[in-house]
Amino acid sequence: MNMEKKVIEWYLSPSSRITSFLLLFLFVALVLILCWNLFLYIYFFDYALPVADDICRANVNDWLNHTIELYFQWTGRWVSMAIHTFTLTHVKEYIVSDYYLLLLPVNALFISVFFLITFSLLKEKNRTIEKIFFSVFLIVIYLLSLPYPGETLYWWHGNIEYQLSFFFLFVSIASLICSCNMKQHRKQRVYLTLLGIMTGVIVTGIHELAAILYCMVVFLGLLWSYFYKIFVKTWLTALTFAGIGTAITIFAPGNFVRAEKGDFSVSFIQMILSIFDQATKLYAPWLLDPIFIFSMLFAVCFALTRFDSLRIINSKIKSKFLLFSSLYSIFILVILSTFIGLTVGDMPNGRTQNFLYTSFFFIMTFNVLMWAQFFVSRNPATKQFANPRLNIFICVALLITIFSNSNFSVLNRYYWNKQVIKTWHAQMIKRYSVGTNTELNNREVVFQSIDNIPLIYFQTVHLTAESSDWKNKCFAKFTGVNSVTVNDNYYQSEIWGNSN
C-alpha cells in the first residue's frame, strides 16, 4: 500500500528540468516527423497519372447527357458523375501532363476538413498555433493509417467520391451549427441554413455511403437540438432534404440496372456474416492499431493540457445523453457496414475501406475528445492525468509506431529511391503518347508489361491482356488507336495498404 502511494506521489510530483527538456525534445521531434510525412505525401502528386474511369470520362463529348445516361443505366451518384465528367471533358488535353492540378485542389479541400473541425470545436481562448498543430497531427496520423491511400489520394475519381463528399458533409454540418448560433442575426441564419441544406443535398448525390452517413449525422444534430430545445425546425428541414436526396441516389434506375448485370444478391445470412466479417477484419484491427491507440492517447493529453474546452461541452449536458450520442455515433459505423453487406455481401474494395476508415477516424476522435473534456468539466483534477511523464512515454511510443508504419515505410522507400517511380512514370507517359504516332492509327497496339508499379498509386485498374476489357477500350479511344492490349497482366502482387 505504501509502495502504491509513493508511485502516485512520484507521478503527480512536479516535473524536473530533465523531464521537461526531454518532453520538449520529443515534441519537437514529433513535429518534424509530422511535417516530413506531409511533405512526402505532397511530393508524389507530381508523378500521379489518370487511369480507368478518368480516361473513360475524358472521352465523353456531352457531359450532361452522359451524366443522365449513367443515372438511368449505371449509378445514382449524379453529383460525382457530373463533376467528374464535366471536368475531364474540358481538360482532356492536359490530364496526363498536369494531372496533379486536378488532385491537389480536392485533397486541399479534404485536408481543410481537419482544420474546420478543430477550429469549430475549440473555443476562441485556445491559441491558434495549438489548433494548427493539432490539425496537422490528426491529418498525418490519418494518412499514415489510411488502408489504401493510392485509391483516393492520387486518383481523381477517388478524390471526388471519397474525399469531396466529406468536405461538403462538414461544410453542411458546420453551416447548420453556425446558423443555430445566429440567434440575433436572422438574415445570416437563413443564409447559413440554406448553405447547409444545399451542400447536404450535394453530399447525398456524391455517394450512397456519404448520403447515409450524412443523414445519420443530421439526425444526431436533430436530437441535440431537441435536447437543447432550440432550432429543431432547422435540423428537421435539413433532414427532410437529406432524406429526399438520399432516396434519389439510392433508388436511381441505374443502380437496379447495374445490380441485374452483376451478382449483387445476397441472403440475409450472408449479409450478417459479411457485417461480422467486416467488423472483425476492418474495425477491430483499426481500433487495435498501435499508431491509432497512441495517437488518441496523445490527443487526450494534448487536449487536457492545452485546450480550454470544446464548444459542445457545457454544464447543461448530461452524461446519459453524452453516452447515447457516443453509442449512436458508433452505431453509424454498423449501419455503413450493413449497407455494404446488403449490397455487396463481401469485403469492400480499397477505396470503400478508405471511406469507412475516414468515418471511423472522425467518429472515434470526436468521442475521445468529447469524453476527455466532459470529465474535465466535471472534475478539473482530471487534468493531472496528462502528466509530463506520461506524455514522454506516449511521444516515444508514437514515434516508434510511426517509424514502423507501413505507409511511412513505402513513402520513404520511393522517395530515397526515386529511380523506380521515375522509370514507371516514363513508361506510362510513353503509353499515353502512343496516339501521336500516326503509323499506329487504326491498328492494334500491344504494350510490353510493366514489371514494377509503384505501390503509391492505384494498382488494380490498369490495362489487361484483353482488348475487350472496358479499361482497354477507354484507353484506345483516348489515344486514338484501334485497340490496346498488354502481353501479360502486370498487376502488382503487393498493394499499398496497412497490414495491421
C-alpha angles and dihedrals in degrees: 000000000000090000092054090048091052092049091051092047091050091048092051096040119109114277121254123234090255091054092048092047093048091049091050091049093050092046092053090047090052091050091051092048091049092051091047092053091049090051092052093052091050094045095062095055088083092066098045118116135193118262141175112339091024091060093045094052091047089060093060119109101192111035095188096052090044091054091050091047091051091049092057098036110028123004142005094219092110097159097050092043091049093049093043096048097039092052098045095045089056098046100034093128093056106037093096099044097035103027092132089065087067094046101046099060094051092044089049090052090049092048089051087064090073091053091044091054095045096046094043095047098046124072124246095254090068112097118254094229090057091051091049093049092049091049092051090046092055091045095054095042089050093050092047091052097042107121099219111012094172093064095059112015098050102028121080095209090051090046092061102042100037105029108025089052091062092048093055091041093058093041088054095047092044091050092051092048092048091049089057089055092053096082095145097039107066096172094052090045091055092049093049092047091052090048090051093049095046095048088046091057088050089054092053090053096051101064139347093236091050089050093053092045092049094049092051093047091050089049089054088051088052090054091050092050090050090049091053092038093231135118096351090153091056093057093039090054091048091050091050093054090043090054092050092048091048092051091050090054102040097041095045113139090236092063091058092046089050091048091054091053094052136042099259098140114112132174124240090253091052091049093052092047090048092052091049090046091052092047092053098039099038116020097034095053091044091051093047095043106125093221090054094046095049093041090055090048089050090048091052093049092045091048093048095049103033108025121076096205146306119266093234094055117084140140093272097062118100126217092232093057091045090052090049090051091051094048091046092051090052089047087060089066090052091052092050090051090047091054091051091047090050096049102031107018092204141069109302122244122262099270092048088051087052090055092049091048092049090052090046093049096050094044095048093044091050092050094047093051093042095054093043091055092043093057091046091051089053097040118016089193087074087082088075087074088075093068118166089241091058090045090056092053092048093048092050092047091047093051091050093050091048092053091048093046115119095222090051090050093049093049094050093043093058095039094055092040100044094160092079094056094039091052092050091047092051092049091050093048088053089055093050091050093056089101091064090066103087091194089069096052114126091006134112110255119207115199125203113244119260109231101195119044110179110247090227093078136058108290110189106048102069130112120296137204090263116086089200092062110116092235091053092048092052092047092049092051092046093052095039099242129126097246141335134213137163123230089236136007106263100200112154112240090216121060125198107252143110114279095194 
